[in-house]
Amino acid sequence: MVYFLISAGIFALDFVVKKKVETNLEYNKPEKKWKDRLIIRKIYNRGGALNTMDSNQQFVAGFSAALTVSAVMAQLWLSGKKGLHVLKLALSMIIGGACSNVYDRIVRKYVVDYFSFNTKFKKLQDIVFNISDMFIFVGTAVGALYAMFADEEKDR
């Protein structure tokens, strides 16, 4: 149950931030923050990661929803198993972020992204994220590391 609460918390946090961004920021007007290391700006992503397939929004929304349902099903299956806390936490982060972005894709028809990193690497600076993206990334990394290094005998 705690893992679904984590997912719900991530969804709620990003939902509130996106609402604030939608209300208070002009589209693509960058503001540097945190000693100029962070750039805050409102961008609409109408496709998948890095705006890929933006001309096929329905497919992206459907595919994203299917992947999210798969992650929820995996979490439900794992919830009946003892241990595996790191994997359950990783899935919670992925589910919370994915649900928020899928909600955007279905309701708004675009995902609201709102921050990037001010670096000397222009390509990285041009990528705009949201909190959900960060949780999806971290959850995926944690899950991958878990899969590579977990001792299955100790998890049982």
C-alpha positions in Angstrom: 0.0 0.0 0.0 2.8 2.4 0.9 4.2 2.1 -2.7 1.0 3.2 -4.2 0.9 6.1 -1.8 4.4 7.1 -3.1 3.1 6.9 -6.7 0.1 9.1 -5.7 2.4 11.6 -4.0 4.6 11.9 -7.1 1.5 12.4 -9.3 0.1 15.0 -6.9 3.3 16.9 -6.6 3.8 17.1 -10.4 0.1 17.9 -10.9 0.3 20.9 -8.5 3.6 22.2 -10.1 2.2 21.8 -13.6 -0.9 23.7 -12.6 1.2 26.5 -11.2 3.4 26.5 -14.3 0.4 26.7 -16.6 -1.1 29.6 -14.6 2.0 31.7 -13.9 4.5 31.2 -16.7 4.5 32.5 -20.3 5.2 29.9 -22.9 9.0 29.4 -23.6 10.1 32.4 -21.6 13.2 31.2 -19.8 14.0 32.3 -16.2 17.3 31.3 -14.7 17.1 30.2 -11.0 19.3 28.6 -8.4 22.5 30.5 -9.2 21.7 30.3 -12.9 22.0 26.5 -12.9 18.4 25.8 -13.5 16.2 27.3 -16.3 12.5 27.5 -15.6 10.3 27.7 -18.7 6.9 26.3 -19.9 7.1 24.0 -22.9 4.5 21.7 -24.3 5.6 18.3 -25.4 3.1 16.9 -27.8 5.0 13.6 -28.5 7.0 11.1 -26.5 10.4 11.5 -25.1 12.2 14.5 -26.6 8.9 15.3 -28.5 9.4 12.2 -30.8 6.3 11.2 -32.8 4.6 14.5 -32.0 2.5 14.1 -35.2 0.9 10.9 -33.8 -0.3 12.1 -30.4 -3.0 9.4 -30.1 -0.5 6.6 -30.6 1.9 8.1 -28.1 -0.9 8.5 -25.5 -2.1 5.0 -26.0 1.3 3.4 -25.9 2.2 5.4 -22.8 -1.0 4.4 -21.1 -0.4 0.7 -22.0 3.2 0.9 -20.5 1.8 2.5 -17.4 -0.8 -0.1 -17.0 1.9 -2.8 -17.4 3.9 -1.1 -14.6 0.8 -1.0 -12.3 0.2 -4.7 -13.0 3.8 -5.6 -12.2 3.5 -3.6 -9.0 0.2 -5.4 -8.1 1.9 -8.7 -8.7 4.9 -7.7 -6.6 2.8 -6.5 -3.8 1.9 -10.1 -2.9 5.6 -11.0 -2.5 7.8 -10.4 0.5 10.9 -8.3 0.2 11.8 -6.8 -3.1 11.5 -3.3 -1.5 14.0 -1.6 -3.8 12.2 -2.9 -6.9 8.8 -1.9 -5.5 10.1 1.6 -4.8 11.6 1.8 -8.3 8.2 0.9 -9.8 6.4 3.4 -7.5 8.6 6.2 -8.9 8.0 5.1 -12.5 4.2 4.7 -12.0 3.8 8.1 -10.3 5.7 9.9 -13.0 4.1 7.9 -15.8 0.5 8.5 -14.5 1.1 12.2 -14.4 2.5 12.4 -18.0 -0.3 10.0 -19.3 -2.9 12.2 -17.6 -1.4 15.2 -19.5 -1.4 13.4 -22.8 -5.0 12.4 -22.5 -6.5 15.5 -20.8 -4.4 18.3 -22.1 -3.2 16.6 -25.3 0.4 17.6 -24.4 2.8 17.1 -21.5 3.8 20.2 -19.6 7.6 20.4 -19.2 9.1 23.2 -17.1 12.8 23.0 -16.3 16.1 22.4 -17.9 19.7 22.6 -16.7 21.9 25.5 -17.6 25.1 23.8 -18.9 27.7 24.6 -21.5 26.3 21.7 -23.5 23.6 23.3 -25.7 21.9 20.0 -26.5 21.4 19.1 -22.9 20.2 22.7 -22.1 17.6 22.4 -24.8 15.9 19.4 -23.1 13.1 20.5 -20.9 11.8 18.1 -18.1 9.2 17.9 -15.5 9.2 16.3 -12.0 7.6 13.2 -13.5 10.3 12.7 -16.0 12.9 12.8 -13.2 11.0 10.1 -11.2 10.7 7.9 -14.3 14.4 8.3 -15.0 15.5 7.6 -11.4 13.0 4.8 -11.0 14.2 3.1 -14.2 17.9 3.6 -13.1 17.2 2.1 -9.6 15.3 -0.8 -11.2 18.1 -1.5 -13.6 20.7 -1.4 -10.9 18.6 -3.6 -8.8 18.3 -6.1 -11.6 22.0 -6.1 -12.2 23.2 -6.4 -8.6 20.4 -7.9 -6.4 21.1 -11.1 -4.6 17.9 -13.1 -5.4 18.5 -15.5 -2.5 18.5 -12.6 0.0 15.3 -11.1 -1.4 13.3 -14.2 -0.7 
